[in-house]
Amino acid sequence: METQFHLSLPCLSIAKTTAFYTNMLDAKVGRSAQNWVDIDLFGHQITFTKCGPFNFEFKNYTFGGQVLPSFHFGVILDRRLWKVLFEKLNQKNGLLQSELDFLLGKTGEHQSFFIKDPNGYTVEFKCFTNPEEIFK
């Protein structure tokens, strides 16, 4: 991996957020303090900071005939790891929001599944049929 991203998001509970990302997604904990935690999600840093109630206007958009949340983040995985994580999460009742195929037979064809974390964030996991088409 050439470059890693960093994302900082508010959360309601450091303990619940840490448990979700480590137990459900096999993420690692980095640095932390009483009011924040760094999560290593597939080599990328997400910092969750404890705060009071927060609100995002969740507007949706349509892509490939599917209604998707405008505010979400995710990780692009190779097919093997995507399938392993999908199977693990699929065994947890109600955790998967949806599994979708996009751009079938076209440049950029990919599969995605979506989950919600304890803070209400939608997290997307993608795998591309042809990884070289990620930005095409």
C-alpha positions as CSV (number, residue, x, y, z in Angstrom):
1,M,0.0,0.0,0.0
2,E,1.5,3.3,-1.1
3,T,-0.6,5.7,0.9
4,Q,-3.0,5.3,3.8
5,F,-6.0,7.4,4.6
6,H,-7.0,9.0,7.9
7,L,-10.6,9.7,8.9
8,S,-11.8,11.2,12.1
9,L,-15.4,10.7,13.2
10,P,-17.5,11.4,16.3
11,C,-18.8,8.5,18.3
12,L,-21.1,8.0,21.3
13,S,-19.2,5.2,23.0
14,I,-15.5,4.4,22.7
15,A,-16.0,0.9,24.2
16,K,-18.9,-0.1,21.9
17,T,-17.1,1.3,18.8
18,T,-13.8,-0.4,19.7
19,A,-15.6,-3.7,20.3
20,F,-17.5,-3.5,17.0
21,Y,-14.5,-2.8,14.9
22,T,-12.2,-5.3,16.6
23,N,-14.7,-8.1,17.1
24,M,-16.8,-7.8,13.9
25,L,-14.2,-6.5,11.4
26,D,-10.9,-7.9,12.9
27,A,-9.5,-4.4,13.1
28,K,-6.7,-3.5,15.4
29,V,-6.5,-0.8,18.1
30,G,-3.8,1.8,17.7
31,R,-3.2,4.7,20.1
32,S,-6.1,5.6,22.4
33,A,-7.0,7.7,25.4
34,Q,-10.2,8.1,27.5
35,N,-12.1,10.1,24.8
36,W,-10.6,8.8,21.6
37,V,-9.3,5.6,19.8
38,D,-7.4,5.0,16.6
39,I,-8.7,2.0,14.7
40,D,-6.5,0.3,12.1
41,L,-9.0,-0.8,9.5
42,F,-7.1,-2.7,6.8
43,G,-4.1,-0.4,7.2
44,H,-6.0,2.8,7.3
45,Q,-6.5,5.0,10.4
46,I,-10.0,5.9,11.7
47,T,-10.0,8.1,14.8
48,F,-13.2,7.9,16.8
49,T,-13.7,10.8,19.3
50,K,-16.3,10.6,22.0
51,C,-18.8,13.4,21.9
52,G,-22.4,14.1,22.7
53,P,-25.3,13.3,20.3
54,F,-24.5,14.3,16.7
55,N,-26.6,14.4,13.6
56,F,-25.8,14.1,9.9
57,E,-28.4,14.7,7.3
58,F,-28.5,11.3,5.6
59,K,-29.5,12.1,2.0
60,N,-29.5,9.3,-0.4
61,Y,-28.6,8.9,-4.1
62,T,-29.4,6.3,-6.7
63,F,-26.6,4.2,-8.4
64,G,-27.3,1.2,-10.6
65,G,-31.0,1.3,-9.6
66,Q,-30.1,1.1,-5.9
67,V,-30.7,3.8,-3.3
68,L,-27.5,4.4,-1.3
69,P,-26.5,6.6,1.6
70,S,-24.5,9.7,0.5
71,F,-22.6,9.6,3.8
72,H,-20.6,6.4,4.1
73,F,-17.1,5.2,4.0
74,G,-15.5,1.9,3.2
75,V,-12.6,-0.3,2.1
76,I,-11.8,-2.0,-1.2
77,L,-10.7,-5.6,-0.6
78,D,-9.4,-8.3,-2.8
79,R,-12.1,-10.9,-3.6
80,R,-10.7,-13.6,-1.2
81,L,-10.7,-11.3,1.8
82,W,-14.1,-9.7,0.8
83,K,-15.7,-13.2,0.7
84,V,-14.2,-14.2,4.1
85,L,-15.5,-11.0,5.7
86,F,-18.9,-11.3,4.0
87,E,-19.4,-14.9,5.2
88,K,-18.3,-13.9,8.8
89,L,-20.7,-10.9,8.9
90,N,-23.5,-12.8,7.1
91,Q,-23.6,-15.2,10.1
92,K,-24.4,-12.3,12.5
93,N,-28.2,-11.8,12.5
94,G,-29.2,-8.4,11.0
95,L,-25.7,-7.0,10.6
96,L,-25.6,-6.9,6.8
97,Q,-27.7,-4.1,5.4
98,S,-27.4,-5.2,1.8
99,E,-25.2,-7.0,-0.8
100,L,-25.2,-5.5,-4.3
101,D,-23.6,-5.9,-7.7
102,F,-22.7,-2.7,-9.6
103,L,-21.9,-2.1,-13.3
104,L,-22.3,-5.7,-14.3
105,G,-20.5,-6.4,-17.5
106,K,-19.1,-2.8,-17.6
107,T,-15.8,-1.1,-16.7
108,G,-15.7,-0.8,-12.9
109,E,-17.8,-3.9,-12.2
110,H,-17.8,-4.5,-8.4
111,Q,-19.7,-6.1,-5.6
112,S,-20.4,-4.4,-2.3
113,F,-22.0,-5.1,1.0
114,F,-23.0,-2.5,3.6
115,I,-23.1,-2.7,7.4
116,K,-23.9,-0.2,10.2
117,D,-21.6,0.4,13.1
118,P,-22.8,1.3,16.6
119,N,-22.7,5.0,15.8
120,G,-25.1,4.6,12.8
121,Y,-22.3,5.0,10.2
122,T,-22.7,3.0,7.0
123,V,-19.5,1.1,6.1
124,E,-19.1,-0.3,2.6
125,F,-16.8,-3.2,1.6
126,K,-16.1,-3.5,-2.1
127,C,-14.3,-5.9,-4.4
128,F,-13.7,-5.2,-8.0
129,T,-13.9,-7.9,-10.7
130,N,-10.9,-6.2,-12.3
131,P,-8.9,-4.3,-9.6
132,E,-7.1,-2.3,-12.2
133,E,-10.5,-0.6,-13.0
134,I,-11.0,1.0,-9.6
135,F,-10.5,4.5,-10.9
136,K,-11.7,3.9,-14.5
